[in-house]
Amino acid sequence: MRVGFDALVQSLAVQQGFQADVIRTVYKYLSSYEKTVEVIEAMREAAEVHAVAEILSRTEDDDVEDDSIMDDSVKEDSVKLEEE
């Protein structure tokens, strides 16, 4: 059973761009793989939105178009956050 769980954790880590230890820590608090996936996906989305905001704030003088560094999913997340 542990080997299967470790494989799931490693797969989720690769998919979402987090270290396996981060996945395990979230799981430790939630004790549900499904809830862990939801939280990790939300963390990735929040990190992407934050990264875009940081990049834009540091490149304001460089004539970088906002659209050039944001893919559609990040744009949608940014709009959702602005509406809240």
VENBEL-V487044 format. One record per pair of residues at least 4 apart in sequence whose ideal C-beta (glycine too) atoms are under 7 Angstrom apart, sorted by the first residue. I is the first residue (numbers start at 1). J is the second residue. If there is no record, write none. Layout:
# VENBEL-V487044
i = [I:I]
j = [J:J]
This chain:
# VENBEL-V487044
i = [1:2:3:4:5:6:7:8:8:9:9:9:9:10:10:11:12:12:12:12:13:13:13:13:16:16:16:17:18:18:18:20:21:22:23:23:23:24:26:26:26:26:27:27:30:30:30:32:33:34:35:36:37:38:39:40:41:42:43:44:45:45:46:47:48:48:48:49:49:49:49:49:50:51:52:52:52:52:52:53:54:55:55:56:56:59:64:64:66:70:70:72:73:74:75:76:77:78:79:80]
j = [5:6:7:8:9:10:11:12:33:13:20:23:24:14:20:15:16:23:37:40:18:19:20:23:40:41:44:44:22:23:40:24:25:26:27:36:40:28:30:36:39:40:33:36:35:36:39:36:37:38:39:40:41:42:43:44:45:46:47:48:49:77:50:51:52:74:77:53:74:77:78:81:54:55:56:69:70:74:78:57:58:59:69:60:66:64:68:69:70:74:75:76:77:78:79:80:81:82:83:84]
